[in-house]
């Protein structure tokens, strides 16, 4: 009976553990004028930074999705601060880059 209780609590404790992220969930690319060797070194350092940041903030209530997002944010911030290209949020406008928008429509003449 006693060994069953221990086994139950051990399994419950293992089930409560949230897996830590093992790497970034989004890509980063080498920045302009950065070598691939610099990118690899920065990538390793930023992954270490993100891991320690998530470990410091992790709690039993955090789910794996939330931990991965925290990891990704820390990783992207680190890589961006070192001059690398990272994904950004944006919307497709349909206009070609550098295109000049059309002028506004003419306004009617004021009536007196």
Backbone as numpy.savetxt, mean C-alpha at the origin, in Angstrom:
# Nx Ny Nz CAx CAy CAz Cx Cy Cz
-9.13 -35.76 30.04 -9.94 -34.57 30.04 -9.08 -33.32 30.04
-8.06 -33.33 30.88 -7.16 -32.18 30.99 -6.43 -31.94 29.67
-5.96 -33.00 29.02 -5.23 -32.85 27.75 -6.13 -32.33 26.64
-7.42 -32.68 26.69 -8.36 -32.16 25.69 -8.56 -30.66 25.86
-8.60 -30.18 27.09 -8.75 -28.76 27.34 -7.55 -27.99 26.82
-6.38 -28.52 27.06 -5.16 -27.87 26.58 -5.15 -27.84 25.06
-5.52 -28.96 24.44 -5.55 -29.02 22.98 -6.57 -28.03 22.42
-7.72 -27.91 23.06 -8.75 -26.98 22.60 -8.24 -25.54 22.66
-7.67 -25.17 23.79 -7.17 -23.80 23.94 -5.99 -23.52 23.01
-5.16 -24.50 22.77 -4.04 -24.32 21.84 -4.55 -24.08 20.43
-5.53 -24.85 20.01 -6.11 -24.65 18.67 -6.84 -23.32 18.57
-7.54 -22.92 19.61 -8.23 -21.64 19.62 -7.23 -20.48 19.53
-6.12 -20.61 20.23 -5.10 -19.56 20.18 -4.48 -19.47 18.80
-4.23 -20.62 18.17 -3.67 -20.60 16.82 -4.65 -20.02 15.81
-5.92 -20.30 15.99 -6.93 -19.78 15.08 -7.10 -18.28 15.21
-6.78 -17.73 16.38 -6.93 -16.29 16.60 -5.78 -15.49 16.00
-4.71 -16.15 15.65 -3.55 -15.46 15.09 -3.88 -14.98 13.68
-3.55 -13.75 13.40 -3.74 -13.20 12.06 -2.40 -13.26 11.35
-2.35 -13.83 10.15 -1.07 -13.92 9.46 -0.54 -12.54 9.09
0.75 -12.37 9.29 1.40 -11.11 8.95 1.69 -11.10 7.45
1.65 -9.93 6.81 2.00 -9.85 5.40 3.45 -10.26 5.18
3.71 -10.90 4.06 5.08 -11.33 3.76 5.71 -10.50 2.65
4.96 -9.58 2.08 5.50 -8.73 1.03 4.46 -7.73 0.57
4.88 -6.79 -0.27 3.95 -5.77 -0.74 2.89 -6.38 -1.66
1.70 -5.82 -1.60 0.61 -6.26 -2.44 0.45 -5.40 -3.67
1.33 -4.44 -3.86 1.30 -3.58 -5.04 2.73 -3.31 -5.50
2.90 -3.09 -6.79 4.25 -2.95 -7.32 4.84 -1.55 -7.12
6.13 -1.52 -7.12 6.89 -0.27 -7.20 7.92 -0.48 -8.30
8.28 0.58 -8.99 9.25 0.49 -10.08 10.43 1.39 -9.78
11.59 1.06 -10.35 12.76 1.92 -10.11 12.49 3.35 -10.57
12.93 4.29 -9.76 12.76 5.70 -10.10 13.72 6.14 -11.20
13.44 7.29 -11.75 14.30 7.85 -12.78 15.70 8.06 -12.20
16.68 7.68 -12.94 18.10 7.81 -12.56 18.47 6.90 -11.40
17.68 5.88 -11.12 18.01 4.90 -10.09 18.42 3.60 -10.77
19.46 2.99 -10.27 19.88 1.71 -10.83 19.02 0.60 -10.24
19.06 -0.56 -10.89 18.30 -1.68 -10.38 18.86 -2.13 -9.04
20.17 -2.02 -8.86 20.78 -2.38 -7.58 20.28 -1.45 -6.47
20.16 -0.15 -6.76 19.61 0.78 -5.76 18.16 0.42 -5.45
17.40 0.09 -6.48 16.01 -0.30 -6.30 15.90 -1.53 -5.40
16.72 -2.54 -5.66 16.67 -3.76 -4.86 17.03 -3.49 -3.40
18.04 -2.66 -3.17 18.44 -2.33 -1.79 17.33 -1.56 -1.09
16.75 -0.58 -1.78 15.65 0.18 -1.18 14.43 -0.70 -0.95
14.17 -1.63 -1.88 13.04 -2.55 -1.73 13.20 -3.39 -0.47
14.39 -3.92 -0.25 14.63 -4.73 0.96 14.43 -3.88 2.23
15.00 -2.67 2.22 14.88 -1.81 3.40 13.43 -1.40 3.65
12.71 -1.09 2.58 11.32 -0.66 2.74 10.42 -1.81 3.16
10.72 -3.03 2.71 9.95 -4.17 3.18 10.19 -4.40 4.67
11.44 -4.22 5.09 11.75 -4.33 6.51 11.04 -3.26 7.33
11.04 -2.03 6.80 10.35 -0.93 7.48 8.85 -1.23 7.59
8.25 -1.69 6.50 6.81 -1.98 6.50 6.49 -3.11 7.48
7.34 -4.13 7.52 7.11 -5.25 8.44 7.15 -4.78 9.89
8.14 -3.95 10.22 8.24 -3.48 11.61 7.10 -2.52 11.94
6.65 -1.73 10.97 5.53 -0.81 11.20 4.25 -1.59 11.48
4.00 -2.63 10.70 2.80 -3.45 10.90 2.88 -4.22 12.21
4.05 -4.74 12.53 4.21 -5.50 13.78 3.95 -4.60 14.99
4.35 -3.34 14.90 4.15 -2.41 16.01 2.68 -2.05 16.16
1.91 -2.09 15.06 0.50 -1.69 15.11 -0.47 -2.86 15.18
0.03 -4.06 14.98 -0.86 -5.24 14.92 -1.52 -5.48 16.27
-2.77 -5.87 16.20 -3.50 -6.25 17.41 -4.30 -7.50 17.10
-4.81 -8.12 18.11 -5.58 -9.35 17.91 -6.84 -9.09 17.11
-7.33 -7.86 17.12 -8.57 -7.54 16.41 -8.33 -7.27 14.92
-7.09 -7.07 14.51 -6.81 -6.76 13.11 -7.00 -8.00 12.25
-7.57 -7.79 11.07 -7.69 -8.91 10.14 -6.55 -8.83 9.13
-6.38 -9.87 8.36 -5.25 -9.93 7.44 -5.35 -8.87 6.35
-6.56 -8.52 5.93 -6.72 -7.47 4.91 -6.23 -6.12 5.45
-6.62 -5.79 6.67 -6.21 -4.52 7.27 -4.69 -4.48 7.46
-4.10 -5.60 7.89 -2.65 -5.64 8.06 -1.93 -5.48 6.72
-2.46 -6.11 5.67 -1.83 -5.98 4.35 -1.91 -4.54 3.86
-3.03 -3.88 4.09 -3.17 -2.46 3.69 -2.17 -1.59 4.44
-2.02 -1.81 5.75 -1.05 -1.04 6.53 0.35 -1.28 6.00
0.66 -2.54 5.70 1.97 -2.89 5.16 2.19 -2.17 3.83
1.20 -2.24 2.93 1.33 -1.61 1.62 1.52 -0.11 1.73
0.76 0.55 2.62 0.91 1.99 2.78 2.32 2.35 3.26
2.82 1.62 4.24 4.16 1.90 4.77 5.21 1.65 3.69
5.06 0.55 2.94 6.02 0.22 1.88 6.02 1.29 0.78
4.84 1.67 0.33 4.74 2.66 -0.74 5.30 4.01 -0.30
5.00 4.41 0.93 5.53 5.68 1.43 7.06 5.65 1.46
7.61 4.54 1.91 9.07 4.40 1.98 9.69 4.46 0.58
9.13 3.69 -0.35 9.68 3.66 -1.71 9.55 5.03 -2.39
8.43 5.69 -2.19 8.23 7.01 -2.79 9.23 8.02 -2.22
9.47 7.94 -0.91 10.40 8.88 -0.29 11.83 8.69 -0.79
12.12 7.52 -1.34 13.45 7.24 -1.88 13.53 7.49 -3.38
12.46 8.03 -3.95 12.49 8.44 -5.35 12.05 7.39 -6.36
11.35 6.37 -5.90 10.90 5.33 -6.82 9.47 5.60 -7.26
9.07 4.95 -8.35 7.73 5.13 -8.90 6.78 4.16 -8.20
5.66 4.71 -7.74 4.67 3.91 -7.01 3.29 4.18 -7.61
2.35 3.24 -7.42 1.00 3.46 -7.95 0.31 4.61 -7.23
-0.47 5.36 -7.99 -1.24 6.45 -7.41 -2.69 6.30 -7.84
-3.58 6.84 -7.04 -4.99 6.80 -7.39 -5.27 7.92 -8.39
-6.11 7.67 -9.33 -6.46 8.67 -10.32 -7.63 8.20 -11.14
-8.08 9.07 -11.99 -9.21 8.74 -12.86 -8.80 8.98 -14.31
-9.33 8.17 -15.18 -9.07 8.32 -16.60 -9.97 9.43 -17.12
-9.37 10.41 -17.76 -10.16 11.53 -18.27 -10.47 11.40 -19.75
-9.72 10.59 -20.46 -9.95 10.44 -21.89 -9.18 11.45 -22.72
-8.64 12.49 -22.10 -7.86 13.49 -22.83 -6.42 13.02 -22.94
-5.80 13.35 -24.05 -4.40 13.02 -24.24 -3.56 13.85 -23.29
-2.43 13.29 -22.82 -1.56 14.08 -21.93 -1.12 15.37 -22.62
-1.24 16.46 -21.92 -0.82 17.76 -22.45 -1.86 18.41 -23.34
-3.01 17.78 -23.50 -4.05 18.36 -24.36 -4.65 19.58 -23.68
-4.98 20.56 -24.47 -5.59 21.79 -23.96 -7.10 21.59 -23.94
-7.75 21.84 -22.81 -9.20 21.66 -22.77 -9.90 22.68 -23.65
-11.09 22.35 -24.16 -11.80 23.31 -25.02 -12.22 24.53 -24.22
-12.37 25.67 -24.89 -12.79 26.88 -24.17 -14.23 26.74 -23.70
-14.61 27.49 -22.67 -15.99 27.41 -22.20 -16.94 27.98 -23.25
-18.20 27.60 -23.23 -19.15 28.13 -24.21 -19.34 29.64 -24.00
-19.67 30.37 -25.07 -19.85 31.83 -24.92 -21.05 32.13 -24.02
-20.93 33.19 -23.27 -21.98 33.61 -22.37 -22.95 34.55 -23.13
-24.23 34.47 -22.87 -25.17 35.39 -23.55 -24.92 36.83 -23.11
-25.21 37.74 -24.02 -25.01 39.16 -23.72 -26.03 39.60 -22.66
-25.59 40.46 -21.75 -26.52 40.92 -20.71 -27.64 41.74 -21.32
-28.85 41.56 -20.84 -30.00 42.35 -21.33 -30.23 43.54 -20.41
-30.69 44.64 -21.03 -30.92 45.86 -20.25 -32.34 46.24 -20.22
